Amino acid sequence: MASGNTVAAQASDLLTRIENGGTVSIATEGTYVPFTYHDETGKLTGYDVEVARAVADRLGFKIEFRETSWDSMLAGLKAGRYDLVANQVSLTTPERRATFDKSENYNYSGPMVLTHRDGPVFQDIKEIKGLKAAQTLSSNYGELARDNEAVIVPVDGMAQALTLLNQKRVDLTINNSLALLDYLNTHPNASLQIAWRSSEKNGAGFVANKGQEDALAKISEAVRSLREDGTLKKLSIQFFGEDVSVE
């Protein structure tokens, strides 16, 4: 009974802070270009970060960003170490949907596979079976690699995965198509190629623990407002060169 009361109190507290100009803690990687990273001045920026700031401005609350690795991010959210996650989370698995809820989506994208230019390309994702895939263990992309029987080589994030792939220490990596396309565009001399791209897209939004429906409803209302007034489109074009805020 005490646990249920604690969850209810946390939910009420988050909603109160959102409605009364309080501080909301948001977990993000800070190393996942172009979604959440540090620019040349050291400032934390990226699409997810700037959408979060726009939502906070629209609703009138303050943000405390807490940078953490992906593999500990959702566990930290579940443990109550922060209020929300803004890090391209889609909640595509039943296990995650049983524990967390998500706001209105603020962008849409799908998985992509990169291999070395000397490596294979695939007609079907199932063809990665038996190949070494550099993946974060708890990500959707790590799960996709495992589901298709790749041999997982654990990494801390996309940057490490791409380093291993460039060094031919792994055969492939799977990640968000927007992030990988940005990498290829900004690293034209990288010896990597697109080996497979999904035709299906998932939506990413702000994620909170179950029981935060009222707080997420406020955030979703702000996201819809930002889409309607063109703010999401503007941020999308700034970071991706195209509007990915709609399906």
HELIX and SHEET records of a PDB file:
HELIX    1   1 ALA A    2  GLU A   19  1                                  18    
HELIX    2   2 TYR A   47  LEU A   59  1                                  13    
HELIX    3   3 TRP A   70  LYS A   78  1                                   9    
HELIX    4   4 PRO A   94  THR A   99  1                                   6    
HELIX    5   5 ILE A  125  ILE A  128  5                                   4    
HELIX    6   6 ASN A  140  ASP A  147  1                                   8    
HELIX    7   7 MET A  158  ASN A  166  1                                   9    
HELIX    8   8 SER A  177  THR A  186  1                                  10    
HELIX    9   9 GLU A  213  GLU A  228  1                                  16    
HELIX   10  10 THR A  231  PHE A  240  1                                  10    
SHEET    1   A 5 LYS A  62  GLU A  67  0                                        
SHEET    2   A 5 THR A  23  THR A  28  1                                        
SHEET    3   A 5 LEU A  84  VAL A  89  1                                        
SHEET    4   A 5 ASN A 202  ASN A 209 -1                                        
SHEET    5   A 5 PHE A 100  LYS A 102 -1                                        
SHEET    1   B 5 LYS A  62  GLU A  67  0                                        
SHEET    2   B 5 THR A  23  THR A  28  1                                        
SHEET    3   B 5 LEU A  84  VAL A  89  1                                        
SHEET    4   B 5 ASN A 202  ASN A 209 -1                                        
SHEET    5   B 5 ASN A 107  SER A 109 -1                                        
SHEET    1   C 2 TYR A  37  HIS A  38  0                                        
SHEET    2   C 2 LEU A  44  THR A  45 -1                                        
SHEET    1   D 3 LEU A 172  ASN A 176  0                                        
SHEET    2   D 3 PRO A 111  HIS A 116 -1                                        
SHEET    3   D 3 LEU A 192  ARG A 197 -1                                        
SHEET    1   E 2 LYS A 132  GLN A 135  0                                        
SHEET    2   E 2 VAL A 151  PRO A 154  1                                        
END                                                                             
